[in-house]
């Protein structure tokens, strides 16, 4: 007979197992779906491929916007910007190390 202190020998039954082949679903507006369908048709690609490329481009653009913002803030601090320029000059000197370019 089972008691409250019983633990099953196979704990995998108590965990959430997601099959790797499962495709996540994301809701988008009907307008966005139609635009995605049109882009996929124009590019002769799947909607998933178009969406993957769009998301990757958005990720890269977000990264660059954040980097630009950080550099603007750095330029706003004259002392910090001077240190940045000095460090760049040090790195540029490494190109003159006497090694041949191949």
LINLINNOR-V162750 format. One record per residue. N is the residue number from 1. RES is the residue in one small letter. BURIAL is # if it has 16 or more other ideal C-beta (glycine too) atoms within 10 Angstrom, else .. Layout:
BEGIN
n=N res=RES burial=BURIAL
n=N res=RES burial=BURIAL
END
This chain:
BEGIN
n=1 res=x burial=.
n=2 res=x burial=.
n=3 res=x burial=.
n=4 res=x burial=.
n=5 res=x burial=.
n=6 res=x burial=.
n=7 res=x burial=.
n=8 res=x burial=.
n=9 res=x burial=.
n=10 res=x burial=.
n=11 res=x burial=.
n=12 res=x burial=.
n=13 res=x burial=.
n=14 res=x burial=.
n=15 res=x burial=.
n=16 res=x burial=.
n=17 res=x burial=.
n=18 res=x burial=.
n=19 res=x burial=.
n=20 res=x burial=.
n=21 res=x burial=.
n=22 res=x burial=.
n=23 res=x burial=.
n=24 res=x burial=.
n=25 res=x burial=.
n=26 res=x burial=.
n=27 res=x burial=.
n=28 res=x burial=.
n=29 res=x burial=.
n=30 res=x burial=.
n=31 res=x burial=.
n=32 res=x burial=.
n=33 res=x burial=.
n=34 res=x burial=.
n=35 res=x burial=.
n=36 res=x burial=#
n=37 res=x burial=.
n=38 res=x burial=.
n=39 res=x burial=#
n=40 res=x burial=#
n=41 res=x burial=.
n=42 res=x burial=.
n=43 res=x burial=.
n=44 res=x burial=.
n=45 res=x burial=.
n=46 res=x burial=.
n=47 res=x burial=.
n=48 res=x burial=.
n=49 res=x burial=.
n=50 res=x burial=#
n=51 res=x burial=#
n=52 res=x burial=.
n=53 res=x burial=.
n=54 res=x burial=.
n=55 res=x burial=.
n=56 res=x burial=.
n=57 res=x burial=.
n=58 res=x burial=.
n=59 res=x burial=.
n=60 res=x burial=.
n=61 res=x burial=.
n=62 res=x burial=.
n=63 res=x burial=.
n=64 res=x burial=.
n=65 res=x burial=.
n=66 res=x burial=.
n=67 res=x burial=.
n=68 res=x burial=.
n=69 res=x burial=.
n=70 res=x burial=.
n=71 res=x burial=.
n=72 res=x burial=.
n=73 res=x burial=.
n=74 res=x burial=.
n=75 res=x burial=.
n=76 res=x burial=.
n=77 res=x burial=.
n=78 res=x burial=.
n=79 res=x burial=.
n=80 res=x burial=.
n=81 res=x burial=.
n=82 res=x burial=.
n=83 res=x burial=.
n=84 res=x burial=.
n=85 res=x burial=.
n=86 res=x burial=.
n=87 res=x burial=.
n=88 res=x burial=.
n=89 res=x burial=.
n=90 res=x burial=.
n=91 res=x burial=.
n=92 res=x burial=.
n=93 res=x burial=.
n=94 res=x burial=.
n=95 res=x burial=.
n=96 res=x burial=.
n=97 res=x burial=.
n=98 res=x burial=.
n=99 res=x burial=.
n=100 res=x burial=.
n=101 res=x burial=.
n=102 res=x burial=.
END
